[in-house]
Amino acid sequence: MAQISPARKAAYSILLKVESGEGHSDDLLRRRSISALSLQDRNLATALVLGVLRQQIGLDRQIRAHLDKPNARLDAEVRIALRLGAFQILHMDRIPARAAIDESVELTKRAGHRFASGMVNAVLRKLAISAPRQGITSGGPEEPLNLDGASAAYPEWLVTRWKQFFEDDAACEICRHGQMQPSLSIRVDDPAVEAELADAGVELAPGALLADARIIARGDVTATEAFRAGRVRVQDEGSQLIAEIAGRANAILDCCAAPGGKTLILSQRNPNARIVACEASEPRLDALQQRLAPLGLRVECRLADATALSFENEFDLVLADVPCSGTGTLGRNPEIRHRLAPEEFSRQAERQALILQSAMRAVRSGGRIVYATCSLEPEENEHVIAAVLRERADASVLPIAARLEEMEREGILVAGAAQALQNSITPEGFLRLIPGAFGTDGFFVSLLEKAASA
């Protein structure tokens, strides 16, 4: 029986889970089973998973061209084995084609599809002969991506939308960033932890926007004791920014709290406040509680559907970081592009509007609501706010620029960040971070106020 390397076996398992909707690649690649691999295997598994997902449209097209029946429906296990082999053959110069083919054939057999292994072998061999290798598509600074090529890695309807909303150049940059490996940001609350990470071989660079954010320049932070013990946490700098914009209050509601990174920042900034963190999914709530418990934080966790919260005029501040399509995170979760359909955005918007209405009921007169998504789509952002404001005469938009300037004066933003973010503020006063503009994922953030009682 042929051997399968630990990296390919892990990548195959993750890609199957992603294909069946059992998880996001970013989360699956952080699981304990992946952390247990050697550094070399962990890096290869990550490159294979993200590479296959980023290049899936092109891979499928080239695979179909070598099938006897191009429109044949293949089992998921066979599709993944073909994509995994094709990606290595076409995009990874340092991997011998024979190794890619032999292990894909063996993965097919072990998945119970021995009858299909001959076809996998034949298709991959044809690819190895007929298709020139295209180089590792990491999108690193030494390998600039062709923007037209980056756009081709997305559904055409999605690229067309972005060109309509953001113009051609910005749309191409969104596509380009989604084909790159995002920088890894962490939250560091204690200078002693920075020294601990340095001793563990982790080199840090300053964040682009936030004083407490750091970028991993070198090393594996997930392999450190500081990470395992929760003294440092991985969190995109844009995600951290949302919680910092929320600011300070005496009574705070986090409507959609899991996985809890923003809840932790709210607790850090408001150590004496009453903080209630809600989550509609019981497993996600359990994970949130397990994350918060060792830190001894004063956070009340509740199982609750954010569209129908029971709170009425109880909180000074409500954070509604709502579930969304996630189109701002395609560099970190490239599979999202393959799952989306055009009607998804309006479906998401219906639920998001209900959550924002629920947040409006929960906040006191004179209180603030932060509405945020990691989506680029107007239906989930501006349109949701406009729809709710039409129904709520007591709600208004607070221009976010003033809050950013306040954050810089307080030392939360690094010097010059408030000014740098000005070009990301929309005419309505919202903040839209285009993926990659500050090394972050894409986010939309709005600051709303419920009018004080007369």
Beta strands, then each sheet from edge to edge (+ up, - down):
strand 1: 185-187
strand 2: 203-206
strand 3: 213-218
strand 4: 233-234
strand 5: 251-254
strand 6: 274-279
strand 7: 299-303
strand 8: 315-321
strand 9: 363-373
strand 10: 395-398
strand 11: 431-433
strand 12: 443-450
sheet 1: 2+ 3- 1+ 4-
sheet 2: 7+ 6+ 5+ 8+ 9+ 12- 10+
sheet 3: 7+ 6+ 5+ 8+ 9+ 12- 11+
end
